[in-house]
Each structure stands twice: as structure tokens, then as C-alpha cells.
Amino acid sequence: MSARGATSNPMKQAIRRQVVALFNDRSRGETPVVRSRNALLAPTSVAWRVHGDVASMMAGGIASLLMQMLHPGVLAGVWDHSNFRADMHGRLRRTARFIAATTYADRAEAEAVIQRVRSVHDGVKGRLPDGTPYDANDPMLLAWVHVTETTSFLNAWMRYGEPWMSRTDQDRYFAEMAPIGGALGAEPLPRTRGEAERLIAAMRPSLRADARTAEVAGLILRPPASNRLAAVPGRLAARAGVDLLPRWARAMHGLSPSPLGTPLVRAGTLGVAQALRWAFR
């Protein structure tokens, strides 16, 4: 098929329109991020290929949110300072746009996005139910968000896109992403797969799960019924996100995927991933 024939394929166009609508809030005038040679990360970076796959990024994004909500400080920031009950998937969309902008957009645009996030964080502070103060600018809270995102995105890409990725490239990915986490104020920052695993292990004693965690997790795992694309693939992405969680994190959330269902979830997610790659090829 010629290039012109490929771009005029009605099915491809329909899939693209739905994906664009899912990740870009038209009411805010959002349009897809344009790739730039002057991005914060080079086109030859590992991150460019990890972050360019829609299906694995959806699964990884859900897994990272579920991990993040296990930290009382991160959970409180969402609970106290967002309309999460009405717009939990808006948070997922905003995370996706942040990753896209800081990976692919022109450097000036990416830096402006980082500054906007930092300004939002300035107003996110308060006290946990037990009276402990929290602040979204806490370097350790930011490090938890950073390490859960990077680990989840990389794990999703390796499961559905590049299972043969070398340990060297895995380490490169964490090294490439560290400056972005640093620009947000995160500390410490993992620069290898091993450092990421050790940071997660060190944070585990601080994690909790309660009724508030369960409510937020339920909203994360419930795709918006108003979006046709999100209906079936959205439920599949949610299950794929749960499947990506470490066993201990699934146990904390009270989630236990069926051994018989897991192969179906992985096969279905791979099928969706391949369809989306075809549509955007």
C-alpha cells in the first residue's frame, strides 16, 4: 500500500482520532505534542522509544498511579487538592501529556511545562489524618512519584514492546529520566535499574493502604464510560496495569489477578498495542 493509501485508511483515521481525543482535552485547546529535534531528550534516547507506545504507556501509567497512591503523602495531595472523583482520568491524561512534552517537545515548551507543575506543587500541602504535615515539594515524595513512573513505564514497554531490552539500555533510560525528576525537585534520583529497585525497597516501610486508598484505586481502575475507545481497551489497560504491579503492591491494594486471566490480559493488551502501532505507523 502506498503512503498516501495508508494515511487515507478510514480505520486508521478513526483510531487516531479516538486516541487524540483520549489524551488531549479539546475544551482546553490541547493538541498533540509535536516532536522536536531540540527536545530535552535526544531522538536517539531510550526514552523516545519507551514513551512512544500508546498501549504500554496506558498500562504503565495506571500501574504507576496505583503505586503512588500507596504513599500517604501522595494520596493526601490527591485527596485534598484535586477533583479526583470527577476527573481521575484527567490526572492520567495530564501525566501522559507531561511525559510527552518533556520527552518530545521543544526544550522551551518542556521547561515551561515543568515550571507549571512546580507552581501547582507550591499550593499542595496539608496534614495527614494523623496530623503529620505533607508538602508536594518534599523531595522524597517527588522521588517516589518519579521512580514509580519510570519503573512502570519501562516495565510496560519491556512486556509489550521490547522484552529483549539489554540491562545497559534499561540503565540508560533511568539516567535519561533523572534530570527531569531533578528539575521537579525529586531527590534521591535513580540512575540505574538497580538504584530504582533499591529506592522502591527503601520506601516500602512508608507505604499504607486504607479506605481512602481503595476509593482512589477504584476510580483509577474504572475507565470513563463516555469514551468509546476507553470502554473495552480501557478496562484491559486497567487489568494490564494491575498485572504490572509487584506482588506486594497488589496485595496491599487487595488485588489478585486470576492465574487463568493473566495470559488473556497480556495477549489482549499486546493485540491492542499492535493495532495502535499499525494505526500510527
C-alpha positions, -999 to 999 in steps of 0.1 A, spaced: 0 0 0 13 35 -8 20 60 19 -9 81 7 -32 50 8 -21 42 43 -29 77 56 -63 76 40 -73 43 55 -106 51 73 -100 26 102 -65 41 109 -80 76 108 -108 66 133 -83 50 157 -61 81 156 -89 105 162 -101 85 192 -65 83 207 -60 121 201 -93 128 219 -84 105 248 -51 122 255 -59 158 245 -85 179 263 -101 198 234 -120 220 259 -86 233 270 -74 237 234 -49 209 238 -33 194 206 -9 165 203 27 172 213 49 178 183 83 160 182 113 183 181 149 178 174 156 204 201 139 183 229 152 178 264 159 142 253 176 132 221 157 113 194 183 85 198 174 82 236 159 51 250 131 72 264 119 82 229 111 46 221 98 37 256 74 67 257 62 64 221 40 33 226 4 43 235 -8 9 249 22 2 271 22 38 284 -15 34 293 -8 2 313 23 17 328 6 49 338 -22 30 356 4 9 374 24 40 384 -7 57 398 -16 26 419 19 25 433 19 63 440 -14 61 460 2 37 485 22 66 499 1 86 524 16 119 514 9 114 477 -26 101 484 -33 131 506 -23 155 479 -48 139 455 -75 136 482 -72 172 495 -63 192 464 -80 177 433 -114 168 420 -103 132 416 -138 118 420 -150 136 389 -117 136 369 -93 108 379 -86 100 343 -78 137 338 -49 131 361 -38 102 339 -41 123 308 -21 151 324 6 127 334 7 114 298 10 149 284 37 158 309 58 128 298 52 135 261 62 172 265 93 165 285 103 137 261 95 151 227 85 188 227 109 217 221 131 224 250 114 257 258 80 241 259 92 213 280 108 236 305 76 257 307 56 225 314 80 217 343 76 251 358 38 249 356 39 216 375 63 231 401 39 261 406 10 237 411 30 218 437 36 250 457 0 250 468 -3 213 476 3 209 513 -16 200 544 -18 174 571 -25 136 570 -54 122 591 -29 115 619 -17 152 619 16 146 601 23 175 577 29 168 540 41 190 512 41 181 474 75 198 471 90 172 496 120 157 476 112 122 489 75 124 478 87 136 444 113 108 442 85 83 449 64 96 421 94 97 398 106 62 405 71 46 403 65 63 369 98 54 353 98 19 366 62 13 355 67 28 320 99 8 314 83 -25 327 53 -20 305 74 -13 274 95 -44 281 65 -66 285 46 -54 254 73 -38 231 109 -48 238 112 -78 261 148 -83 250 160 -48 261 195 -50 274 203 -41 310 226 -13 296 196 3 278 175 -1 309 201 18 329 203 44 302 166 50 305 168 58 342 199 80 336 180 99 309 149 105 331 169 116 362 174 152 351 136 156 345 129 143 380 156 166 393 141 197 376 109 190 396 128 187 428 130 150 434 158 135 455 172 109 455 171 101 418 178 66 405 201 65 375 202 27 370 176 -1 373 194 -13 404 191 21 421 154 23 412 148 -11 428 167 -2 459 148 31 462 114 14 460 125 -12 486 136 17 509 103 34 506 81 4 513 80 9 551 64 43 545 35 28 524 0 23 536 -34 12 523 -67 22 538 -103 31 528 -91 63 510 -65 43 490 -92 18 480 -116 46 468 -89 63 447 -77 30 433 -113 21 423 -115 53 403 -82 47 386 -93 12 375 -127 24 362 -124 37 326 -146 67 317 -178 53 302 -183 83 279 -152 75 257 -157 47 232 -120 40 229 -117 37 267 -145 13 272 -131 -21 264 -94 -13 258 -96 9 290 -107 -20 311 -80 -41 295 -53 -14 302 -65 -13 339 -60 -51 342 -27 -48 324 -17 -21 349 -26 -43 379 -6 -71 363 25 -49 361 24 -42 399 48 -61 422 31 -88 441 34 -69 474 17 -38 459 -11 -59 445 -15 -74 480 -17 -40 496 -44 -30 472 -62 -63 478 -59 -71 441 -53 -107 430 -54 -113 392 -66 -148 382 -38 -171 370 -61 -181 341 -69 -145 333 -34 -131 332 -24 -147 299 -56 -133 283 -49 -99 297 -14 -99 283 -24 -113 249 -53 -88 247 -30 -59 256 -4 -70 231 -32 -71 204 -43 -36 213 -7 -24 212 -1 -39 178 -33 -23 165 -23 11 177 12 8 163 -4 -1 129 -27 29 131 1 54 138 26 38 115 
